[in-house]
Amino acid sequence: MDKFRIGAVVLVLVLTLGAVPGDAEAQTPKVEIRLTGYFGSLSGNVGSSQFARANYSLYGPQATIYYPNSGLGFGGELLTGSMSSGEGIWLAAQRLDAKLFSAWVSYNFLHAQQTPAQLNVWAGYGKSKWDVTNSGGSQEVYRNRGFMLGVALYAPLGNGFEVGGRLAYTPAANVSLENGGVTNNATGSSVDYTLNFTYERGPWGFSAGYRARYDRSGPVAGCPDCNFNWQGYTLSISHSR
């Protein structure tokens, strides 16, 4: 069982346990389910030289549980989809798939101040993956995963509008690159940030934003010190209770 599957199992356990508060009166959780579309481009670069690029459309759910009285929160996200319009070494590729996964625990420093704004610090596990079968039929798979640290800010603007942003950093990512049946490993890093504007009406929320993720491969054989940059726009709909 790889770390992605372990992370998914841990997320299910955390959300299940988190849904059972220790004090029913003091711990009434806010549960949010969100469906997101992420539309952008993934490029491979060495320094300022770009050697590959493709457009992607990723879709998937996000689930969060937040306890206002304690400031604790739990969440997870999974986005999967395909890429197209390959350029460079991905030109005329037969298949281009991509995946982003994360699970986390957060703490809101503003929970005791009776404000709807949130300033969260959080820790968790994150993973990015792309899987390419090129025009000649050979497969190349890249993974960047590891322990994340992050900070997030959510602030109401009035009349149902809200702005939010998140910054996550993986300082010592486990990077692997599989090419031609041979897998090489190295230690890399990643930075992932988002900015969203949300309109809430009752239990429903509608969001639009921007997300960028920068994966550094480290000295992995086959692509030493490569940078894989995810950049694009997000649209989502959410329901809270």
PyRosetta script that sets phi, psi and omega in degrees:
from pyrosetta import init, pose_from_sequence

init()
pose = pose_from_sequence("MDKFRIGAVVLVLVLTLGAVPGDAEAQTPKVEIRLTGYFGSLSGNVGSSQFARANYSLYGPQATIYYPNSGLGFGGELLTGSMSSGEGIWLAAQRLDAKLFSAWVSYNFLHAQQTPAQLNVWAGYGKSKWDVTNSGGSQEVYRNRGFMLGVALYAPLGNGFEVGGRLAYTPAANVSLENGGVTNNATGSSVDYTLNFTYERGPWGFSAGYRARYDRSGPVAGCPDCNFNWQGYTLSISHSR")
pose.set_psi(1, 120.8)
pose.set_omega(1, -177.9)
pose.set_phi(2, -80.5)
pose.set_psi(2, 177.2)
pose.set_omega(2, -175.3)
pose.set_phi(3, -66.2)
pose.set_psi(3, -29.6)
pose.set_omega(3, 177.3)
pose.set_phi(4, -61.7)
pose.set_psi(4, -45.8)
pose.set_omega(4, -179.8)
pose.set_phi(5, -68.0)
pose.set_psi(5, -39.7)
pose.set_omega(5, 176.9)
pose.set_phi(6, -60.3)
pose.set_psi(6, -44.1)
pose.set_omega(6, 179.2)
pose.set_phi(7, -61.3)
pose.set_psi(7, -39.8)
pose.set_omega(7, 178.9)
pose.set_phi(8, -64.4)
pose.set_psi(8, -41.2)
pose.set_omega(8, 177.9)
pose.set_phi(9, -64.2)
pose.set_psi(9, -43.7)
pose.set_omega(9, 178.9)
pose.set_phi(10, -61.9)
pose.set_psi(10, -40.8)
pose.set_omega(10, 179.4)
pose.set_phi(11, -60.8)
pose.set_psi(11, -45.0)
pose.set_omega(11, 178.9)
pose.set_phi(12, -60.4)
pose.set_psi(12, -43.3)
pose.set_omega(12, 179.7)
pose.set_phi(13, -64.4)
pose.set_psi(13, -42.4)
pose.set_omega(13, -179.0)
pose.set_phi(14, -63.8)
pose.set_psi(14, -44.8)
pose.set_omega(14, -180.0)
pose.set_phi(15, -66.9)
pose.set_psi(15, -35.5)
pose.set_omega(15, 178.3)
pose.set_phi(16, -66.9)
pose.set_psi(16, -47.5)
pose.set_omega(16, 179.5)
pose.set_phi(17, -68.2)
pose.set_psi(17, -37.3)
pose.set_omega(17, -178.8)
pose.set_phi(18, -66.3)
pose.set_psi(18, -23.9)
pose.set_omega(18, -179.4)
pose.set_phi(19, -78.4)
pose.set_psi(19, -3.7)
pose.set_omega(19, 179.3)
pose.set_phi(20, -112.9)
pose.set_psi(20, 90.6)
pose.set_omega(20, -175.9)
pose.set_phi(21, -68.5)
pose.set_psi(21, 151.7)
pose.set_omega(21, 179.6)
pose.set_phi(22, -73.8)
pose.set_psi(22, -30.1)
pose.set_omega(22, 179.4)
pose.set_phi(23, -132.4)
pose.set_psi(23, 109.7)
pose.set_omega(23, -172.1)
pose.set_phi(24, -61.5)
pose.set_psi(24, -33.1)
pose.set_omega(24, -179.0)
pose.set_phi(25, -78.9)
pose.set_psi(25, -40.0)
pose.set_omega(25, -175.1)
pose.set_phi(26, -85.0)
pose.set_psi(26, -20.3)
pose.set_omega(26, -174.7)
pose.set_phi(27, -123.3)
pose.set_psi(27, 82.7)
pose.set_omega(27, 173.9)
pose.set_phi(28, -101.7)
pose.set_psi(28, 106.7)
pose.set_omega(28, -172.2)
pose.set_phi(29, -78.5)
pose.set_psi(29, 152.0)
pose.set_omega(29, 168.8)
pose.set_phi(30, -99.6)
pose.set_psi(30, 122.8)
pose.set_omega(30, -179.1)
pose.set_phi(31, -110.6)
pose.set_psi(31, 130.0)
pose.set_omega(31, 178.9)
pose.set_phi(32, -127.9)
pose.set_psi(32, 132.0)
pose.set_omega(32, 173.2)
pose.set_phi(33, -114.0)
pose.set_psi(33, 128.1)
pose.set_omega(33, -175.5)
pose.set_phi(34, -128.5)
pose.set_psi(34, 137.9)
pose.set_omega(34, 173.1)
pose.set_phi(35, -112.6)
pose.set_psi(35, 127.9)
pose.set_omega(35, -171.5)
pose.set_phi(36, -126.5)
pose.set_psi(36, 142.9)
pose.set_omega(36, 167.6)
pose.set_phi(37, -115.0)
pose.set_psi(37, 133.2)
pose.set_omega(37, -177.5)
pose.set_phi(38, -123.5)
pose.set_psi(38, 117.7)
pose.set_omega(38, -170.7)
pose.set_phi(39, -125.5)
pose.set_psi(39, 118.7)
pose.set_omega(39, -177.6)
pose.set_phi(40, -171.0)
pose.set_psi(40, -150.5)
pose.set_omega(40, -178.7)
pose.set_phi(41, -135.5)
pose.set_psi(41, 147.2)
pose.set_omega(41, 175.5)
pose.set_phi(42, -115.7)
pose.set_psi(42, 126.2)
pose.set_omega(42, -179.8)
pose.set_phi(43, -124.6)
pose.set_psi(43, 146.4)
pose.set_omega(43, 173.8)
pose.set_phi(44, -106.8)
pose.set_psi(44, 131.4)
pose.set_omega(44, -174.4)
pose.set_phi(45, -138.3)
pose.set_psi(45, 148.0)
pose.set_omega(45, 166.5)
pose.set_phi(46, -123.1)
pose.set_psi(46, 109.5)
pose.set_omega(46, -172.2)
pose.set_phi(47, 64.4)
pose.set_psi(47, -128.8)
pose.set_omega(47, 179.1)
pose.set_phi(48, -94.8)
pose.set_psi(48, 3.8)
pose.set_omega(48, -177.3)
pose.set_phi(49, -97.1)
pose.set_psi(49, 121.0)
pose.set_omega(49, 178.4)
pose.set_phi(50, -92.8)
pose.set_psi(50, 127.7)
pose.set_omega(50, -179.4)
pose.set_phi(51, -112.9)
pose.set_psi(51, -9.4)
pose.set_omega(51, 179.1)
pose.set_phi(52, -156.6)
pose.set_psi(52, 151.2)
pose.set_omega(52, 176.9)
pose.set_phi(53, -160.4)
pose.set_psi(53, 144.8)
pose.set_omega(53, 175.4)
pose.set_phi(54, -154.3)
pose.set_psi(54, 151.1)
pose.set_omega(54, 174.4)
pose.set_phi(55, -88.7)
pose.set_psi(55, 148.9)
pose.set_omega(55, -179.9)
pose.set_phi(56, -136.2)
pose.set_psi(56, 156.1)
pose.set_omega(56, 171.4)
pose.set_phi(57, -132.8)
pose.set_psi(57, 111.0)
pose.set_omega(57, -179.0)
pose.set_phi(58, -113.7)
pose.set_psi(58, 144.0)
pose.set_omega(58, -179.1)
pose.set_phi(59, -138.2)
pose.set_psi(59, 150.0)
pose.set_omega(59, 174.9)
pose.set_phi(60, 167.0)
pose.set_psi(60, 177.4)
pose.set_omega(60, -175.1)
pose.set_phi(61, -96.3)
pose.set_psi(61, 157.7)
pose.set_omega(61, 168.0)
pose.set_phi(62, -133.4)
pose.set_psi(62, 136.1)
pose.set_omega(62, 177.9)
pose.set_phi(63, -126.0)
pose.set_psi(63, 133.4)
pose.set_omega(63, 176.7)
pose.set_phi(64, -135.1)
pose.set_psi(64, 147.2)
pose.set_omega(64, 172.9)
pose.set_phi(65, -126.9)
pose.set_psi(65, 127.8)
pose.set_omega(65, -177.2)
pose.set_phi(66, -130.5)
pose.set_psi(66, 132.2)
pose.set_omega(66, 177.6)
pose.set_phi(67, -105.3)
pose.set_psi(67, 103.3)
pose.set_omega(67, -174.6)
pose.set_phi(68, -59.7)
pose.set_psi(68, -35.5)
pose.set_omega(68, -176.0)
pose.set_phi(69, -72.4)
pose.set_psi(69, -30.5)
pose.set_omega(69, -179.5)
pose.set_phi(70, -101.6)
pose.set_psi(70, -19.2)
pose.set_omega(70, -178.1)
pose.set_phi(71, 82.8)
pose.set_psi(71, 1.3)
pose.set_omega(71, -178.1)
pose.set_phi(72, -85.7)
pose.set_psi(72, 144.5)
pose.set_omega(72, 176.8)
pose.set_phi(73, -142.4)
pose.set_psi(73, 156.3)
pose.set_omega(73, 178.6)
pose.set_phi(74, -136.7)
pose.set_psi(74, 145.9)
pose.set_omega(74, -180.0)
pose.set_phi(75, -164.3)
pose.set_psi(75, 170.0)
pose.set_omega(75, 177.3)
pose.set_phi(76, -161.5)
pose.set_psi(76, 156.5)
pose.set_omega(76, -176.8)
pose.set_phi(77, -146.2)
pose.set_psi(77, 143.4)
pose.set_omega(77, 175.4)
pose.set_phi(78, -141.1)
pose.set_psi(78, 119.7)
pose.set_omega(78, 176.3)
pose.set_phi(79, -120.8)
pose.set_psi(79, 129.2)
pose.set_omega(79, 178.8)
pose.set_phi(80, -135.8)
pose.set_psi(80, 157.2)
pose.set_omega(80, 177.9)
pose.set_phi(81, 171.8)
pose.set_psi(81, -161.7)
pose.set_omega(81, -175.7)
pose.set_phi(82, -125.3)
pose.set_psi(82, 163.3)
pose.set_omega(82, 176.7)
pose.set_phi(83, -117.8)
pose.set_psi(83, 157.6)
pose.set_omega(83, -178.9)
pose.set_phi(84, -148.2)
pose.set_psi(84, 178.4)
pose.set_omega(84, 177.5)
pose.set_phi(85, 56.1)
pose.set_psi(85, 50.2)
pose.set_omega(85, -178.4)
pose.set_phi(86, -64.5)
pose.set_psi(86, 144.6)
pose.set_omega(86, 176.5)
pose.set_phi(87, -131.8)
pose.set_psi(87, 164.0)
pose.set_omega(87, -179.3)
pose.set_phi(88, 65.4)
pose.set_psi(88, -133.1)
pose.set_omega(88, -179.5)
pose.set_phi(89, -71.6)
pose.set_psi(89, -10.7)
pose.set_omega(89, 175.2)
pose.set_phi(90, -95.2)
pose.set_psi(90, 7.7)
pose.set_omega(90, 178.5)
pose.set_phi(91, -62.4)
pose.set_psi(91, 131.5)
pose.set_omega(91, 178.0)
pose.set_phi(92, 61.0)
pose.set_psi(92, 26.3)
pose.set_omega(92, 176.3)
pose.set_phi(93, -63.1)
pose.set_psi(93, 145.1)
pose.set_omega(93, -179.9)
pose.set_phi(94, -74.4)
pose.set_psi(94, -34.3)
pose.set_omega(94, -176.5)
pose.set_phi(95, -151.6)
pose.set_psi(95, 137.9)
pose.set_omega(95, 177.3)
pose.set_phi(96, -138.5)
pose.set_psi(96, 106.7)
pose.set_omega(96, 179.5)
pose.set_phi(97, -114.6)
pose.set_psi(97, 153.4)
pose.set_omega(97, -179.0)
pose.set_phi(98, -144.5)
pose.set_psi(98, 156.7)
pose.set_omega(98, -178.2)
pose.set_phi(99, -153.3)
pose.set_psi(99, 139.9)
pose.set_omega(99, 172.4)
pose.set_phi(100, -129.1)
pose.set_psi(100, 133.0)
pose.set_omega(100, -178.9)
pose.set_phi(101, -139.1)
pose.set_psi(101, 143.1)
pose.set_omega(101, 172.5)
pose.set_phi(102, -156.0)
pose.set_psi(102, 151.9)
pose.set_omega(102, 174.3)
pose.set_phi(103, -142.7)
pose.set_psi(103, 141.6)
pose.set_omega(103, -171.3)
pose.set_phi(104, -153.6)
pose.set_psi(104, 164.4)
pose.set_omega(104, 170.2)
pose.set_phi(105, -122.7)
pose.set_psi(105, 135.7)
pose.set_omega(105, -175.9)
pose.set_phi(106, -130.0)
pose.set_psi(106, 162.3)
pose.set_omega(106, 176.4)
pose.set_phi(107, -138.1)
pose.set_psi(107, 128.1)
pose.set_omega(107, -178.8)
pose.set_phi(108, -95.1)
pose.set_psi(108, 112.8)
pose.set_omega(108, -179.0)
pose.set_phi(109, -68.2)
pose.set_psi(109, -17.2)
pose.set_omega(109, -176.9)
pose.set_phi(110, -99.0)
pose.set_psi(110, 9.4)
pose.set_omega(110, -171.3)
pose.set_phi(111, -64.5)
pose.set_psi(111, -27.7)
pose.set_omega(111, -177.1)
pose.set_phi(112, -88.9)
pose.set_psi(112, 1.9)
pose.set_omega(112, -173.6)
pose.set_phi(113, -101.9)
pose.set_psi(113, 12.7)
pose.set_omega(113, 176.1)
pose.set_phi(114, 52.1)
pose.set_psi(114, 46.4)
pose.set_omega(114, 178.0)
pose.set_phi(115, -128.0)
pose.set_psi(115, 144.0)
pose.set_omega(115, 177.1)
pose.set_phi(116, -73.7)
pose.set_psi(116, -13.1)
pose.set_omega(116, 177.2)
pose.set_phi(117, -69.6)
pose.set_psi(117, 153.2)
pose.set_omega(117, 178.7)
pose.set_phi(118, -133.2)
pose.set_psi(118, 137.5)
pose.set_omega(118, 170.9)
pose.set_phi(119, -124.3)
pose.set_psi(119, 100.9)
pose.set_omega(119, -172.1)
pose.set_phi(120, -104.2)
pose.set_psi(120, 139.2)
pose.set_omega(120, 162.2)
pose.set_phi(121, -110.7)
pose.set_psi(121, 147.3)
pose.set_omega(121, -176.2)
pose.set_phi(122, -152.7)
pose.set_psi(122, 162.5)
pose.set_omega(122, 179.7)
pose.set_phi(123, -140.5)
pose.set_psi(123, 148.8)
pose.set_omega(123, -178.8)
pose.set_phi(124, -177.8)
pose.set_psi(124, -159.1)
pose.set_omega(124, -177.9)
pose.set_phi(125, -125.8)
pose.set_psi(125, 136.5)
pose.set_omega(125, -179.9)
pose.set_phi(126, -135.6)
pose.set_psi(126, 155.6)
pose.set_omega(126, -179.1)
pose.set_phi(127, -149.9)
pose.set_psi(127, 137.3)
pose.set_omega(127, 167.4)
pose.set_phi(128, -120.8)
pose.set_psi(128, 150.5)
pose.set_omega(128, -178.4)
pose.set_phi(129, -152.4)
pose.set_psi(129, 138.0)
pose.set_omega(129, 165.1)
pose.set_phi(130, -130.8)
pose.set_psi(130, 149.4)
pose.set_omega(130, -172.4)
pose.set_phi(131, -136.7)
pose.set_psi(131, 112.9)
pose.set_omega(131, -173.8)
pose.set_phi(132, -121.0)
pose.set_psi(132, 131.4)
pose.set_omega(132, 167.6)
pose.set_phi(133, -109.6)
pose.set_psi(133, 112.1)
pose.set_omega(133, -173.0)
pose.set_phi(134, -77.6)
pose.set_psi(134, -179.4)
pose.set_omega(134, -173.7)
pose.set_phi(135, -63.5)
pose.set_psi(135, -22.7)
pose.set_omega(135, 178.8)
pose.set_phi(136, -87.2)
pose.set_psi(136, -4.6)
pose.set_omega(136, 177.5)
pose.set_phi(137, 96.7)
pose.set_psi(137, -5.2)
pose.set_omega(137, 178.6)
pose.set_phi(138, -82.8)
pose.set_psi(138, 150.1)
pose.set_omega(138, -174.7)
pose.set_phi(139, -107.5)
pose.set_psi(139, 141.1)
pose.set_omega(139, 176.4)
pose.set_phi(140, -132.4)
pose.set_psi(140, 126.3)
pose.set_omega(140, -176.3)
pose.set_phi(141, -127.3)
pose.set_psi(141, 128.8)
pose.set_omega(141, 179.1)
pose.set_phi(142, -119.2)
pose.set_psi(142, 136.5)
pose.set_omega(142, 176.4)
pose.set_phi(143, -134.0)
pose.set_psi(143, 139.0)
pose.set_omega(143, 174.9)
pose.set_phi(144, -133.2)
pose.set_psi(144, 113.2)
pose.set_omega(144, -175.9)
pose.set_phi(145, -147.7)
pose.set_psi(145, 154.2)
pose.set_omega(145, 179.4)
pose.set_phi(146, 164.8)
pose.set_psi(146, -173.6)
pose.set_omega(146, -177.5)
pose.set_phi(147, -76.1)
pose.set_psi(147, 130.8)
pose.set_omega(147, -177.0)
pose.set_phi(148, -112.2)
pose.set_psi(148, 148.4)
pose.set_omega(148, 168.3)
pose.set_phi(149, -122.4)
pose.set_psi(149, 143.9)
pose.set_omega(149, -176.2)
pose.set_phi(150, -155.2)
pose.set_psi(150, 170.2)
pose.set_omega(150, 174.8)
pose.set_phi(151, -140.1)
pose.set_psi(151, 144.1)
pose.set_omega(151, -178.5)
pose.set_phi(152, -141.9)
pose.set_psi(152, 144.9)
pose.set_omega(152, 179.4)
pose.set_phi(153, -129.9)
pose.set_psi(153, 131.3)
pose.set_omega(153, 175.7)
pose.set_phi(154, -128.9)
pose.set_psi(154, 127.6)
pose.set_omega(154, -175.7)
pose.set_phi(155, -138.1)
pose.set_psi(155, 131.2)
pose.set_omega(155, 177.2)
pose.set_phi(156, -74.6)
pose.set_psi(156, 144.8)
pose.set_omega(156, 178.0)
pose.set_phi(157, -108.5)
pose.set_psi(157, -5.7)
pose.set_omega(157, -178.1)
pose.set_phi(158, 98.6)
pose.set_psi(158, 154.3)
pose.set_omega(158, 178.1)
pose.set_phi(159, 58.3)
pose.set_psi(159, 32.6)
pose.set_omega(159, 176.7)
pose.set_phi(160, 87.8)
pose.set_psi(160, -1.9)
pose.set_omega(160, -178.8)
pose.set_phi(161, -95.3)
pose.set_psi(161, 147.8)
pose.set_omega(161, -177.6)
pose.set_phi(162, -146.4)
pose.set_psi(162, 146.5)
pose.set_omega(162, 174.3)
pose.set_phi(163, -119.0)
pose.set_psi(163, 143.1)
pose.set_omega(163, -179.1)
pose.set_phi(164, -148.2)
pose.set_psi(164, 153.1)
pose.set_omega(164, 177.6)
pose.set_phi(165, -150.1)
pose.set_psi(165, 155.0)
pose.set_omega(165, -178.8)
pose.set_phi(166, -143.3)
pose.set_psi(166, 141.1)
pose.set_omega(166, 176.0)
pose.set_phi(167, -129.8)
pose.set_psi(167, 125.2)
pose.set_omega(167, -179.8)
pose.set_phi(168, -125.9)
pose.set_psi(168, 144.0)
pose.set_omega(168, -177.9)
pose.set_phi(169, -133.9)
pose.set_psi(169, 130.9)
pose.set_omega(169, 173.2)
pose.set_phi(170, -111.6)
pose.set_psi(170, 102.6)
pose.set_omega(170, -172.4)
pose.set_phi(171, -75.8)
pose.set_psi(171, -27.5)
pose.set_omega(171, -176.8)
pose.set_phi(172, -137.0)
pose.set_psi(172, 74.7)
pose.set_omega(172, -177.2)
pose.set_phi(173, -78.3)
pose.set_psi(173, 142.9)
pose.set_omega(173, 172.8)
pose.set_phi(174, -84.9)
pose.set_psi(174, 109.8)
pose.set_omega(174, -176.5)
pose.set_phi(175, -105.9)
pose.set_psi(175, 135.9)
pose.set_omega(175, 173.4)
pose.set_phi(176, -134.5)
pose.set_psi(176, 144.9)
pose.set_omega(176, 177.7)
pose.set_phi(177, -132.6)
pose.set_psi(177, 114.1)
pose.set_omega(177, 178.8)
pose.set_phi(178, -100.9)
pose.set_psi(178, 126.1)
pose.set_omega(178, -178.0)
pose.set_phi(179, -146.6)
pose.set_psi(179, 121.3)
pose.set_omega(179, 179.5)
pose.set_phi(180, 64.3)
pose.set_psi(180, 29.9)
pose.set_omega(180, 179.5)
pose.set_phi(181, 85.0)
pose.set_psi(181, -2.0)
pose.set_omega(181, 178.9)
pose.set_phi(182, -109.2)
pose.set_psi(182, 130.1)
pose.set_omega(182, -179.3)
pose.set_phi(183, -110.5)
pose.set_psi(183, 129.0)
pose.set_omega(183, 175.9)
pose.set_phi(184, -116.4)
pose.set_psi(184, 148.4)
pose.set_omega(184, -175.6)
pose.set_phi(185, -125.8)
pose.set_psi(185, 154.2)
pose.set_omega(185, 177.1)
pose.set_phi(186, -160.2)
pose.set_psi(186, 173.7)
pose.set_omega(186, 174.8)
pose.set_phi(187, -105.6)
pose.set_psi(187, 121.5)
pose.set_omega(187, 179.3)
pose.set_phi(188, -123.0)
pose.set_psi(188, -146.3)
pose.set_omega(188, -179.9)
pose.set_phi(189, -160.9)
pose.set_psi(189, 172.6)
pose.set_omega(189, 174.6)
pose.set_phi(190, -156.5)
pose.set_psi(190, 151.9)
pose.set_omega(190, 173.1)
pose.set_phi(191, -129.8)
pose.set_psi(191, 133.2)
pose.set_omega(191, -175.6)
pose.set_phi(192, -136.2)
pose.set_psi(192, 122.6)
pose.set_omega(192, 177.9)
pose.set_phi(193, -136.4)
pose.set_psi(193, 152.5)
pose.set_omega(193, 179.9)
pose.set_phi(194, -135.8)
pose.set_psi(194, 154.0)
pose.set_omega(194, 172.4)
pose.set_phi(195, -138.5)
pose.set_psi(195, 126.3)
pose.set_omega(195, -175.7)
pose.set_phi(196, -132.8)
pose.set_psi(196, 145.1)
pose.set_omega(196, 169.2)
pose.set_phi(197, -116.2)
pose.set_psi(197, 130.4)
pose.set_omega(197, -172.5)
pose.set_phi(198, -126.6)
pose.set_psi(198, 141.3)
pose.set_omega(198, 170.0)
pose.set_phi(199, -116.0)
pose.set_psi(199, 124.9)
pose.set_omega(199, -179.1)
pose.set_phi(200, -109.9)
pose.set_psi(200, 134.6)
pose.set_omega(200, 175.7)
pose.set_phi(201, -135.7)
pose.set_psi(201, 106.5)
pose.set_omega(201, -173.4)
pose.set_phi(202, 63.4)
pose.set_psi(202, -134.6)
pose.set_omega(202, -180.0)
pose.set_phi(203, -81.3)
pose.set_psi(203, -1.9)
pose.set_omega(203, -174.3)
pose.set_phi(204, -100.4)
pose.set_psi(204, 145.7)
pose.set_omega(204, 176.2)
pose.set_phi(205, -133.6)
pose.set_psi(205, 143.5)
pose.set_omega(205, -180.0)
pose.set_phi(206, -128.2)
pose.set_psi(206, 122.0)
pose.set_omega(206, -171.6)
pose.set_phi(207, -125.4)
pose.set_psi(207, 148.2)
pose.set_omega(207, 171.2)
pose.set_phi(208, -137.1)
pose.set_psi(208, 141.9)
pose.set_omega(208, -177.5)
pose.set_phi(209, -167.0)
pose.set_psi(209, -165.5)
pose.set_omega(209, -178.1)
pose.set_phi(210, -134.1)
pose.set_psi(210, 140.9)
pose.set_omega(210, 178.3)
pose.set_phi(211, -137.5)
pose.set_psi(211, 138.4)
pose.set_omega(211, 176.2)
pose.set_phi(212, -136.9)
pose.set_psi(212, 141.0)
pose.set_omega(212, 177.3)
pose.set_phi(213, -135.5)
pose.set_psi(213, 134.1)
pose.set_omega(213, -178.6)
pose.set_phi(214, -122.1)
pose.set_psi(214, 110.6)
pose.set_omega(214, 179.4)
pose.set_phi(215, -100.7)
pose.set_psi(215, 129.4)
pose.set_omega(215, 174.2)
pose.set_phi(216, -109.5)
pose.set_psi(216, 128.1)
pose.set_omega(216, -171.8)
pose.set_phi(217, -76.7)
pose.set_psi(217, -20.7)
pose.set_omega(217, -171.5)
pose.set_phi(218, 71.1)
pose.set_psi(218, -163.8)
pose.set_omega(218, -174.3)
pose.set_phi(219, -84.2)
pose.set_psi(219, 42.8)
pose.set_omega(219, -179.1)
pose.set_phi(220, -69.5)
pose.set_psi(220, 136.1)
pose.set_omega(220, 179.7)
pose.set_phi(221, -63.8)
pose.set_psi(221, 135.9)
pose.set_omega(221, -178.7)
pose.set_phi(222, 99.8)
pose.set_psi(222, -24.1)
pose.set_omega(222, 178.0)
pose.set_phi(223, -159.6)
pose.set_psi(223, 61.4)
pose.set_omega(223, -177.3)
pose.set_phi(224, -66.5)
pose.set_psi(224, 131.8)
pose.set_omega(224, 178.8)
pose.set_phi(225, 56.4)
pose.set_psi(225, 35.9)
pose.set_omega(225, 172.9)
pose.set_phi(226, -80.0)
pose.set_psi(226, 152.1)
pose.set_omega(226, 174.2)
pose.set_phi(227, -120.1)
pose.set_psi(227, 129.2)
pose.set_omega(227, 177.3)
pose.set_phi(228, -115.2)
pose.set_psi(228, 115.1)
pose.set_omega(228, -170.8)
pose.set_phi(229, -109.6)
pose.set_psi(229, 121.3)
pose.set_omega(229, 175.2)
pose.set_phi(230, -100.5)
pose.set_psi(230, 126.6)
pose.set_omega(230, 179.8)
pose.set_phi(231, -145.9)
pose.set_psi(231, 130.8)
pose.set_omega(231, 179.0)
pose.set_phi(232, 177.2)
pose.set_psi(232, -173.2)
pose.set_omega(232, -175.5)
pose.set_phi(233, -106.8)
pose.set_psi(233, 150.7)
pose.set_omega(233, -179.3)
pose.set_phi(234, -121.1)
pose.set_psi(234, 145.4)
pose.set_omega(234, 171.9)
pose.set_phi(235, -132.7)
pose.set_psi(235, 136.9)
pose.set_omega(235, -179.1)
pose.set_phi(236, -150.5)
pose.set_psi(236, 158.2)
pose.set_omega(236, 172.8)
pose.set_phi(237, -128.5)
pose.set_psi(237, 138.5)
pose.set_omega(237, -175.6)
pose.set_phi(238, -134.3)
pose.set_psi(238, 158.8)
pose.set_omega(238, 175.4)
pose.set_phi(239, -135.3)
pose.set_psi(239, 130.5)
pose.set_omega(239, -177.3)
pose.set_phi(240, -121.5)
pose.set_psi(240, 153.4)
pose.set_omega(240, 172.3)
pose.set_phi(241, -142.4)
pose.dump_pdb("model.pdb")
